[in-house]
């Protein structure tokens, strides 16, 4: 019975380590952290990991927009920010 519990614990641990997008796991395992680039990625502007458990990729998209893609450690609640420029007409 103890062997089955240990085996199940190890399987859950491996699944959790594979699902986590954290550099901490990368340091423990010695493997590189791999994050998928957005489909519309053209070139990077910056990459930050200042907030706990989040990483932000600021980039130019294929259609010329500036965007931010937020990655979280577990791949949940990820977000995207799109910067738009409003065109205003001045009437005299």
Secondary structure as a PSIPRED ss2 file (coil, helix, strand):
# PSIPRED VFORMAT (PSIPRED V4.0)

   1 X C   1.000  0.000  0.000
   2 X H   0.000  1.000  0.000
   3 X H   0.000  1.000  0.000
   4 X H   0.000  1.000  0.000
   5 X H   0.000  1.000  0.000
   6 X H   0.000  1.000  0.000
   7 X H   0.000  1.000  0.000
   8 X H   0.000  1.000  0.000
   9 X H   0.000  1.000  0.000
  10 X H   0.000  1.000  0.000
  11 X H   0.000  1.000  0.000
  12 X H   0.000  1.000  0.000
  13 X H   0.000  1.000  0.000
  14 X H   0.000  1.000  0.000
  15 X H   0.000  1.000  0.000
  16 X H   0.000  1.000  0.000
  17 X H   0.000  1.000  0.000
  18 X H   0.000  1.000  0.000
  19 X H   0.000  1.000  0.000
  20 X C   1.000  0.000  0.000
  21 X C   1.000  0.000  0.000
  22 X C   1.000  0.000  0.000
  23 X H   0.000  1.000  0.000
  24 X H   0.000  1.000  0.000
  25 X H   0.000  1.000  0.000
  26 X H   0.000  1.000  0.000
  27 X H   0.000  1.000  0.000
  28 X H   0.000  1.000  0.000
  29 X H   0.000  1.000  0.000
  30 X C   1.000  0.000  0.000
  31 X C   1.000  0.000  0.000
  32 X C   1.000  0.000  0.000
  33 X C   1.000  0.000  0.000
  34 X C   1.000  0.000  0.000
  35 X C   1.000  0.000  0.000
  36 X C   1.000  0.000  0.000
  37 X C   1.000  0.000  0.000
  38 X C   1.000  0.000  0.000
  39 X C   1.000  0.000  0.000
  40 X C   1.000  0.000  0.000
  41 X E   0.000  0.000  1.000
  42 X E   0.000  0.000  1.000
  43 X E   0.000  0.000  1.000
  44 X E   0.000  0.000  1.000
  45 X E   0.000  0.000  1.000
  46 X E   0.000  0.000  1.000
  47 X E   0.000  0.000  1.000
  48 X E   0.000  0.000  1.000
  49 X C   1.000  0.000  0.000
  50 X C   1.000  0.000  0.000
  51 X C   1.000  0.000  0.000
  52 X C   1.000  0.000  0.000
  53 X C   1.000  0.000  0.000
  54 X E   0.000  0.000  1.000
  55 X E   0.000  0.000  1.000
  56 X E   0.000  0.000  1.000
  57 X E   0.000  0.000  1.000
  58 X E   0.000  0.000  1.000
  59 X E   0.000  0.000  1.000
  60 X E   0.000  0.000  1.000
  61 X E   0.000  0.000  1.000
  62 X C   1.000  0.000  0.000
  63 X C   1.000  0.000  0.000
  64 X C   1.000  0.000  0.000
  65 X C   1.000  0.000  0.000
  66 X E   0.000  0.000  1.000
  67 X E   0.000  0.000  1.000
  68 X E   0.000  0.000  1.000
  69 X E   0.000  0.000  1.000
  70 X E   0.000  0.000  1.000
  71 X E   0.000  0.000  1.000
  72 X E   0.000  0.000  1.000
  73 X C   1.000  0.000  0.000
  74 X C   1.000  0.000  0.000
  75 X C   1.000  0.000  0.000
  76 X C   1.000  0.000  0.000
  77 X C   1.000  0.000  0.000
  78 X C   1.000  0.000  0.000
  79 X E   0.000  0.000  1.000
  80 X E   0.000  0.000  1.000
  81 X E   0.000  0.000  1.000
  82 X E   0.000  0.000  1.000
  83 X E   0.000  0.000  1.000
  84 X C   1.000  0.000  0.000
  85 X C   1.000  0.000  0.000
  86 X C   1.000  0.000  0.000
  87 X C   1.000  0.000  0.000
  88 X C   1.000  0.000  0.000
  89 X C   1.000  0.000  0.000
  90 X C   1.000  0.000  0.000
  91 X C   1.000  0.000  0.000
  92 X C   1.000  0.000  0.000
